[in-house]
Amino acid sequence: MLSPKDIKQIEERGASLQQVKVQIEQFKNGFPWMKIVGPATPERGIKVLDAQAVEAAVNYYKKADIKGKSKFVPASGAASRMFKDMFGGLEKLESGEDLPADAPGAKLAAHIKDFAFYTPELFGQPEDSAAYRKDTLKKLLKEPGLAYGSKPKGVLKFHRYPNEVRTAIAEHLVEAQEYMRNADGTCNLTVTISPEHKELFEEAIGSILPEFEKRYGVKYNIHFTYQDKATDTLAVDMDNKPFRKADGTLLFRPAGHGVLIYNLNKVQDELVSIKNIDNVAHEKLLPVTAQYKQVLMGVALQLRDKIFDYLRKLDQDPSVQLCNEIEKFLDKELCIQLPLARNHEERVKILRAKLNRPIRACGMVKNEGEPGGGPYVIAGKDRSTSLQILESVQINKADAGAMEAMSHATHFNPVDLVCCLYDYKGQHFDLLKYVDPDAGFMSSKSFEGRELKALELPGLWNGAMSDWNTIFVEVPIETFNPVKVVLDLLRPAHQG
């Protein structure tokens, strides 16, 4: 199936023949469904904090001993999906058709002045005509013009202010100084980008950095990181045989956001905040955004210190009484129920393994129809239960119990996470040891007009963090303001 030439291609990518063989078997056998015990809800699994608890969490964060803080921003990929409807509209207009008033392209042209990227020099004065709609979409998407259809979201102009216009990455810099400032006045950001977009990001950041550092009295340390080509996965045809391009070489594809666990693993700070590039709002919402980021950090640090205390006590005197207390804590706070151990020694070993893991506090928003992974309590391979974020593709639609759990889910995950990456002895966890390799999934794609199957590695906040200690916290819907399509920029959260 694989020739010496194929093996050479694999190895030149930094991958191994064994990895590719495993991927082919995964295509053949599929991934096991997640065994859902029930949805995580405010009754069990999601912490809903009152005003007093919110204040306590923020204060805990501000006083905590933290060995470095960092913001991690997934920002790779072009914004082509954001403008999919606009490309479709332009195609119709160029073929001689017009767009109905409620079509996305027509709406954009009608409201062009409300977008931060509008300038009268480029777009002129809005007109109710097919010619203006076509001209507007062409200038937005292509060269000469803004060419937004091929640029990354991070460098697009999102918000307008009286004296400036900010890109998405600029808003992340503003957020970072508000709630992720280190004691020495620095702000560390790790931004995952595609290599071909590096120059665009450097230009977008370089044009504002001196002004922002002066304005906010901060020193930014910004590190760009890329998805390693070695983590790309092999594509197969519909018969699960390696998919070959026209020249006979194997086709490899980026394996989804799950590969970012490799990038996160290289961040050396103890406390890391994760938030997608497009989930930023106008600065008018910064107070609530910053408050609840600090709430998540405070909750994560409270959990960290409680776990560290238990681990040190286990080192000193692993008594039955202590083990009982730890088991109750794991059940109540983290929804972890453990199988019966054969003896006390095994029980202590299991408890130590469950405690001594990376920690994540995940913001959960009440489900109002927005897309996002859902919070569930699941049963794992070791027969223990845990809190997990599942995508719909990981849930067996033929399982009545799983569908019942989905129907009673109350919240979803907007990718708003805080991670504690050090153990109780001050060492950085190797995050690659806490990935569930069986939590990936397959999707149908096409290449050169031919159907193929693609393999996505366990998602960063799904299977890649499967073996972490997880706590879910309800956060306000105001903290979740993603820009999935360009018309989202007309929502109140993105308008001045």
Helices and strands as residue ranges (DSSP letters): H 4-12, H 17-29, E 35-39, E 46-47, H 51-63, E 69-74, G 80-83, H 84-94, H 104-110, G 112-114, H 120-123, H 130-141, G 148-150, G 153-155, E 157-161, E 164-167, H 168-179, E 186-192, G 195-197, H 198-206, H 209-216, E 219-225, G 229-231, E 233-234, E 252-253, G 257-259, H 260-264, E 271-275, G 283-285, H 286-316, H 320-334, H 344-355, E 359-366, E 374-379, E 385-390, G 392-394, H 400-407, E 411-412, E 416-420, G 431-434, G 437-439, E 441-447, E 450-456, G 463-465, E 469-474, G 477-479, G 486-490, G 492-494
